């Protein structure tokens, strides 16, 4: 299997999302347990996993088969590979093969073609795997003006958080970005409660401070909306809505293109919930921007 095939191979979490409607009640217990402790729960023995979920051992085997695996060990092998992928840094990822670059008329031409294919595939796969009901639930939470919205991202994903914050605050009030030194984040936690929403971005290698903030917010009653990768941030354990997107491109760096595409879809959904209010707010904002100093 080459790097491109590894990149496009669906994660077990993605397979669960794709097959969700076909799972029985007992199989859904297994799916929830696996997603709640991903991927470690699926690395247990058949007997242990079955006992944890209160189902029979044959149910575990049928669950693996329904996800497309010939056996439970085959599913575990996929999960072990994902666990390794979770921990990868730019130093351990493969760059575009030099032999392929040399075969191209121009090295940057080869790179452009590779990235077009990889990013386009990531976007198609990610958005097609999202359940419309899951998107609708997140849109309704973010569009509810009775709720305060907090937005948080990690070292690289903070760029997505800023993008989300700037758009949301133009559409509705009471939106706050959790930013600055993480020692100051506790000041935001002071105000987060059961009527509030946390939109959080966390991809490999998952940040402990972001995870801790999200868990504390959840414990205080906030509804957590998570944007993550196909291997699932630990925040998935307590998030209300989870959006796993594909980030691999078989190059040194992960890609945020699919995350951005899904985020823009989410923001468009928020804007469509109450378009009159959004239009009035943006018109008011534009009038304020045109006001001369001291006017």
C-alpha positions in Angstrom: 0.0 0.0 0.0 1.5 3.3 -1.0 1.2 6.7 0.8 -1.7 7.8 -1.3 -3.7 4.7 -0.4 -2.9 5.2 3.3 -4.1 8.8 3.1 -7.5 7.9 1.5 -8.1 4.8 3.6 -11.1 5.5 6.0 -10.5 5.4 9.7 -12.6 3.2 11.9 -14.4 6.3 13.2 -15.3 7.3 9.7 -16.6 3.9 9.0 -18.8 4.0 12.0 -20.2 7.4 10.8 -20.9 5.9 7.4 -22.6 2.8 8.7 -24.4 4.4 11.7 -27.9 3.9 10.3 -27.3 0.2 9.7 -26.1 -0.6 13.2 -28.4 -2.5 15.6 -29.0 -1.2 19.2 -26.3 -3.5 20.5 -23.9 -2.5 17.8 -24.5 1.2 18.6 -23.4 0.5 22.2 -20.1 -0.7 20.8 -19.8 2.2 18.5 -20.4 4.7 21.3 -18.0 3.0 23.6 -15.3 2.9 20.9 -15.8 6.6 19.9 -15.8 7.6 23.6 -12.4 5.9 24.2 -10.9 6.0 20.8 -9.1 4.0 19.6 -8.1 2.1 22.8 -11.4 0.5 23.5 -11.2 -1.3 20.2 -7.8 -2.8 21.1 -9.3 -4.8 23.9 -10.0 -8.5 23.5 -13.4 -9.5 22.1 -14.5 -10.7 25.5 -13.4 -7.5 27.3 -14.9 -5.2 24.8 -18.2 -7.1 24.8 -18.3 -7.1 28.6 -17.6 -3.4 28.7 -20.6 -2.7 26.5 -22.9 -5.4 27.9 -23.2 -7.3 24.6 -22.3 -10.7 23.4 -18.9 -11.6 21.9 -20.6 -12.6 18.6 -22.1 -9.0 18.5 -18.6 -7.6 18.6 -17.6 -9.8 15.6 -20.7 -8.8 13.7 -19.9 -5.2 14.4 -16.4 -5.5 12.9 -17.9 -7.2 9.9 -20.5 -4.5 9.4 -17.8 -2.0 9.3 -16.2 -3.9 6.4 -13.5 -6.0 8.2 -13.1 -9.7 7.7 -12.3 -10.2 11.3 -12.0 -8.4 14.6 -8.1 -8.6 14.5 -8.2 -6.8 11.1 -10.2 -3.9 12.7 -7.6 -3.9 15.6 -4.8 -3.7 13.1 -6.4 -0.6 11.5 -6.8 1.0 14.9 -3.2 0.3 15.9 -2.1 2.1 12.7 -4.4 5.0 13.6 -2.8 5.2 17.1 0.6 5.5 15.5 -0.6 8.1 13.0 -2.1 10.2 15.9 1.4 10.6 17.3 3.2 11.6 14.1 5.0 14.9 13.8 6.3 16.7 10.7 9.6 15.0 11.3 8.1 11.5 10.9 5.9 12.1 7.9 6.9 11.5 4.3 7.6 14.3 1.9 6.7 14.0 -1.7 8.9 11.3 -3.2 12.0 12.8 -4.9 11.8 10.3 -7.7 8.3 11.5 -8.6 9.5 15.1 -8.5 12.4 14.4 -10.8 10.1 12.8 -13.3 8.0 15.9 -13.7 8.8 18.7 -16.1 9.0 21.1 -13.1 9.3 20.1 -9.4 6.6 22.6 -8.4 4.3 21.3 -11.1 4.5 17.8 -9.5 3.8 19.3 -6.1 0.8 21.2 -7.4 -0.7 18.1 -9.0 -0.1 16.1 -5.9 -1.7 18.7 -3.6 -4.7 19.2 -5.9 -5.5 15.4 -5.7 -4.8 15.1 -2.0 -6.8 18.1 -0.9 -9.7 17.5 -3.2 -9.9 14.0 -2.0 -9.8 15.1 1.7 -12.6 17.6 1.1 -14.9 15.2 -0.8 -14.4 12.4 1.7 -14.8 14.6 4.8 -18.0 16.4 3.8 -19.6 13.3 2.3 -19.1 11.5 5.7 -20.9 14.2 7.7 -24.5 13.3 8.7 -26.9 16.1 7.8 -28.6 15.8 11.2 -25.2 16.2 13.0 -24.6 19.4 11.0 -28.1 20.7 11.7 -27.6 20.1 15.5 -24.4 22.1 15.5 -25.9 24.9 13.4 -28.9 25.2 15.7 -26.7 25.6 18.7 -24.5 28.2 17.2 -27.5 30.2 15.8 -29.3 30.2 19.1 -28.7 33.8 20.3 -29.8 33.0 23.8 -26.5 31.0 24.1 -23.1 32.5 24.4 -20.5 31.0 22.0 -16.9 30.4 23.0 -14.3 29.6 20.3 -11.0 27.9 21.0 -8.2 26.4 18.8 -4.8 24.9 19.3 -1.4 25.8 18.1 -2.2 25.4 14.4 -6.0 25.1 14.5 -6.2 28.5 16.2 -6.3 30.0 12.7 -9.6 28.2 12.1 -10.9 29.4 15.5 -10.1 33.0 14.5 -11.9 32.6 11.2 -14.9 31.1 12.9 -15.0 33.8 15.6 -14.8 36.7 13.1 -17.7 35.3 11.0 -19.9 34.3 14.0 -19.5 37.7 15.6 -20.7 39.4 12.4 -23.8 37.2 12.4 -24.7 37.3 16.1 -23.7 38.8 19.4 -22.2 37.2 22.5 -19.4 35.4 20.8 -16.0 35.2 22.6 -12.7 33.9 21.5 -10.6 32.1 24.1 -7.1 33.4 23.3 -3.8 34.6 24.8 -1.7 32.6 27.4 -3.5 29.5 28.5 -3.1 30.7 32.1 -5.8 33.3 31.3 -8.2 30.8 29.9 -9.6 30.1 33.4 -11.1 33.6 33.2 -13.3 32.4 30.3 -14.2 29.2 32.2 -15.6 31.4 35.0 -18.5 32.4 32.8 -19.2 29.2 30.9 -22.4 27.4 31.9 -25.1 25.1 30.7 -26.6 27.6 28.3 -23.4 28.1 26.4 -21.6 26.5 23.5 -17.9 25.8 23.0 -16.7 25.5 19.4 -13.3 23.9 19.6 -10.7 22.8 17.1 -8.2 20.1 18.0 -6.1 17.9 15.6 -3.1 15.7 16.1 -1.0 16.0 18.1 -3.8 16.9 20.5 -3.1 19.7 23.0 -3.5 18.9 26.7 -4.6 22.4 27.6 -7.2 22.5 24.9 -8.6 19.1 26.0 -8.6 20.2 29.6 -10.5 23.4 28.8 -13.1 21.6 26.7 -13.6 18.9 29.4 -14.0 21.6 32.1 -16.5 23.5 30.0 -18.4 20.3 29.4 -18.5 19.5 33.1 -19.9 23.0 33.7 -22.8 22.2 31.3 -21.6 23.7 28.0 -22.4 22.0 24.7 -19.2 21.2 22.9 -18.9 21.2 19.1 -15.6 19.6 18.0 -13.7 19.9 14.8 -11.0 17.2 14.7 -9.2 14.7 12.4 -10.1 11.2 11.4 -8.4 9.7 14.5 -10.5 11.8 17.0 -9.2 14.1 19.6 -9.9 12.9 23.2 -12.4 15.8 23.3 -14.8 13.5 21.3 -15.6 11.7 24.6 -17.6 14.6 25.9 -18.5 16.6 22.8 -22.2 17.0 21.7 -21.3 17.1 18.0 -18.1 15.7 16.5 -16.8 16.5 13.0 -13.9 14.3 12.0 -12.2 15.6 8.8 -9.2 14.3 6.8 -6.0 16.2 7.2 -3.3 13.9 5.6 -1.7 14.7 2.3 1.2 12.2 2.3 3.5 15.2 2.7 5.4 16.7 5.7 2.5 18.9 6.8 -1.1 18.2 7.6 -3.8 20.1 5.7 -6.6 22.3 7.1 -8.4 22.6 3.7 -11.1 20.0 4.6 -11.6 21.6 8.0 -12.0 25.0 6.4 -14.5 23.7 3.8 -16.6 22.1 6.5 -16.4 25.2 8.7 -17.6 27.4 5.9 -20.5 25.0 5.4 -21.3 25.3 9.1 -21.1 29.1 9.0 -23.4 29.2 5.9 -25.9 27.1 7.8 -25.8 29.5 10.8 -26.4 32.4 8.4 -29.4 30.7 6.8 -31.1 30.1 10.1 -32.2 33.7 10.6 -31.1 35.6 7.4 -33.0 38.7 8.2 -31.3 39.2 11.6 -27.9 38.5 10.0 -28.5 41.0 7.2 -29.7 43.7 9.6 -26.6 43.1 11.8 -24.1 43.3 9.0 -25.8 46.4 7.6 -25.5 48.0 11.0 -21.9 47.0 11.2 -21.2 48.5 7.8 -22.8 51.8 8.9 -20.6 51.9 12.0 -17.5 51.3 9.9 -18.4 54.2 7.5 -19.0 56.6 10.4 -16.2 59.3 10.4 -14.0 59.6 13.5 -15.8 61.7 16.1 -19.0 61.6 14.1 
